[in-house]
Amino acid sequence: APKRSHPRQLDLNRATEEDFNALPGIGPRLAERIMEYRQSVGAFHSLDELREVKGIGKKKFERIRPLVTVTQDAISIGRGKKAT
């Protein structure tokens, strides 16, 4: 399936599993791991935290870095919530 393009940066704390799956190089399993990380650890405070997710190495991180962001207002509401 073709990947959707994101007109604006994807917020790591608000994105759904489908949003992550649409990023280049992120498949369904890795999208699920990002969601699991966010649920267990809480909101992302920086983009660099994405490197803590198993399967996201330096090359993949550098590839998606321009496509993602972390907004400060999402940090307080993003804790412990799982998107359905």
ZADO-1210 file (C-alpha; in nm, 4 decimals, padded with zeros to 6 digits):
<atoms>
<atom x="00.0000" y="00.0000" z="00.0000" code="ALA" pos="1"/>
<atom x="00.1317" y="00.3460" z="-00.0794" code="PRO" pos="2"/>
<atom x="00.2433" y="00.5561" z="00.2138" code="LYS" pos="3"/>
<atom x="00.0377" y="00.8664" z="00.2894" code="ARG" pos="4"/>
<atom x="00.2220" y="01.1937" z="00.2920" code="SER" pos="5"/>
<atom x="00.1918" y="01.4099" z="00.5994" code="HIS" pos="6"/>
<atom x="00.1235" y="01.7752" z="00.5213" code="PRO" pos="7"/>
<atom x="00.2495" y="01.8711" z="00.8652" code="ARG" pos="8"/>
<atom x="00.4741" y="01.7080" z="01.1200" code="GLN" pos="9"/>
<atom x="00.3339" y="01.4168" z="01.3131" code="LEU" pos="10"/>
<atom x="00.3132" y="01.4715" z="01.6883" code="ASP" pos="11"/>
<atom x="00.4652" y="01.1684" z="01.8610" code="LEU" pos="12"/>
<atom x="00.2296" y="01.2112" z="02.1563" code="ASN" pos="13"/>
<atom x="-00.0933" y="01.2381" z="01.9565" code="ARG" pos="14"/>
<atom x="-00.0233" y="01.0087" z="01.6631" code="ALA" pos="15"/>
<atom x="-00.2167" y="00.6871" z="01.6175" code="THR" pos="16"/>
<atom x="-00.0682" y="00.3539" z="01.5235" code="GLU" pos="17"/>
<atom x="-00.1906" y="00.4167" z="01.1673" code="GLU" pos="18"/>
<atom x="-00.0101" y="00.7527" z="01.1622" code="ASP" pos="19"/>
<atom x="00.3165" y="00.5894" z="01.2629" code="PHE" pos="20"/>
<atom x="00.2647" y="00.3114" z="01.0101" code="ASN" pos="21"/>
<atom x="00.2421" y="00.5755" z="00.7354" code="ALA" pos="22"/>
<atom x="00.5928" y="00.7032" z="00.8081" code="LEU" pos="23"/>
<atom x="00.8701" y="00.5825" z="00.5745" code="PRO" pos="24"/>
<atom x="01.0368" y="00.2681" z="00.7053" code="GLY" pos="25"/>
<atom x="00.7865" y="00.2174" z="00.9882" code="ILE" pos="26"/>
<atom x="00.5770" y="-00.0929" z="00.9400" code="GLY" pos="27"/>
<atom x="00.2854" y="-00.2265" z="01.1448" code="PRO" pos="28"/>
<atom x="00.5071" y="-00.3997" z="01.4038" code="ARG" pos="29"/>
<atom x="00.7260" y="-00.0959" z="01.4647" code="LEU" pos="30"/>
<atom x="00.4217" y="00.1316" z="01.4814" code="ALA" pos="31"/>
<atom x="00.2856" y="-00.1006" z="01.7500" code="GLU" pos="32"/>
<atom x="00.6167" y="-00.0851" z="01.9410" code="ARG" pos="33"/>
<atom x="00.6100" y="00.2975" z="01.9374" code="ILE" pos="34"/>
<atom x="00.2570" y="00.2909" z="02.0799" code="MET" pos="35"/>
<atom x="00.3602" y="00.0382" z="02.3461" code="GLU" pos="36"/>
<atom x="00.6592" y="00.2524" z="02.4412" code="TYR" pos="37"/>
<atom x="00.4424" y="00.5624" z="02.4738" code="ARG" pos="38"/>
<atom x="00.1889" y="00.3743" z="02.6849" code="GLN" pos="39"/>
<atom x="00.4463" y="00.2245" z="02.9212" code="SER" pos="40"/>
<atom x="00.6835" y="00.5212" z="02.9572" code="VAL" pos="41"/>
<atom x="00.4429" y="00.8089" z="02.9039" code="GLY" pos="42"/>
<atom x="00.4611" y="01.1005" z="02.6672" code="ALA" pos="43"/>
<atom x="00.7658" y="01.1690" z="02.4541" code="PHE" pos="44"/>
<atom x="00.9585" y="01.4721" z="02.5797" code="HIS" pos="45"/>
<atom x="01.1994" y="01.4907" z="02.2865" code="SER" pos="46"/>
<atom x="01.2429" y="01.3409" z="01.9427" code="LEU" pos="47"/>
<atom x="01.5562" y="01.1625" z="02.0606" code="ASP" pos="48"/>
<atom x="01.3424" y="00.9431" z="02.2853" code="GLU" pos="49"/>
<atom x="01.2173" y="00.7705" z="01.9714" code="LEU" pos="50"/>
<atom x="01.5606" y="00.6050" z="01.9535" code="ARG" pos="51"/>
<atom x="01.4695" y="00.4139" z="02.2715" code="GLU" pos="52"/>
<atom x="01.2092" y="00.2148" z="02.0751" code="VAL" pos="53"/>
<atom x="01.3490" y="-00.1208" z="01.9649" code="LYS" pos="54"/>
<atom x="01.3886" y="-00.1218" z="01.5876" code="GLY" pos="55"/>
<atom x="01.4564" y="00.2486" z="01.5436" code="ILE" pos="56"/>
<atom x="01.8232" y="00.2876" z="01.4744" code="GLY" pos="57"/>
<atom x="02.0208" y="00.5922" z="01.3729" code="LYS" pos="58"/>
<atom x="01.9434" y="00.5704" z="01.0011" code="LYS" pos="59"/>
<atom x="01.5706" y="00.5182" z="01.0459" code="LYS" pos="60"/>
<atom x="01.5566" y="00.7928" z="01.3078" code="PHE" pos="61"/>
<atom x="01.7324" y="01.0421" z="01.0790" code="GLU" pos="62"/>
<atom x="01.4934" y="00.9485" z="00.7988" code="ARG" pos="63"/>
<atom x="01.1761" y="01.0204" z="00.9955" code="ILE" pos="64"/>
<atom x="01.3087" y="01.3000" z="01.2180" code="ARG" pos="65"/>
<atom x="01.1961" y="01.5833" z="00.9829" code="PRO" pos="66"/>
<atom x="00.8473" y="01.4287" z="00.9721" code="LEU" pos="67"/>
<atom x="00.7807" y="01.4151" z="01.3446" code="VAL" pos="68"/>
<atom x="00.7611" y="01.6595" z="01.6328" code="THR" pos="69"/>
<atom x="00.6839" y="01.6723" z="02.0040" code="VAL" pos="70"/>
<atom x="00.4484" y="01.9450" z="02.1197" code="THR" pos="71"/>
<atom x="00.4716" y="02.0532" z="02.4791" code="GLN" pos="72"/>
<atom x="00.0955" y="02.0798" z="02.5315" code="ASP" pos="73"/>
<atom x="00.0529" y="01.7133" z="02.4396" code="ALA" pos="74"/>
<atom x="00.2929" y="01.5964" z="02.7102" code="ILE" pos="75"/>
<atom x="00.0510" y="01.6456" z="02.9982" code="SER" pos="76"/>
<atom x="-00.2475" y="01.4904" z="02.8196" code="ILE" pos="77"/>
<atom x="-00.0477" y="01.2134" z="02.6515" code="GLY" pos="78"/>
<atom x="00.0432" y="01.0215" z="02.9654" code="ARG" pos="79"/>
<atom x="-00.1002" y="00.6741" z="02.9989" code="GLY" pos="80"/>
<atom x="-00.3597" y="00.7122" z="02.7272" code="LYS" pos="81"/>
<atom x="-00.3864" y="00.4558" z="02.4543" code="LYS" pos="82"/>
<atom x="-00.5385" y="00.5480" z="02.1212" code="ALA" pos="83"/>
<atom x="-00.8136" y="00.3110" z="02.0139" code="THR" pos="84"/>
</atoms>
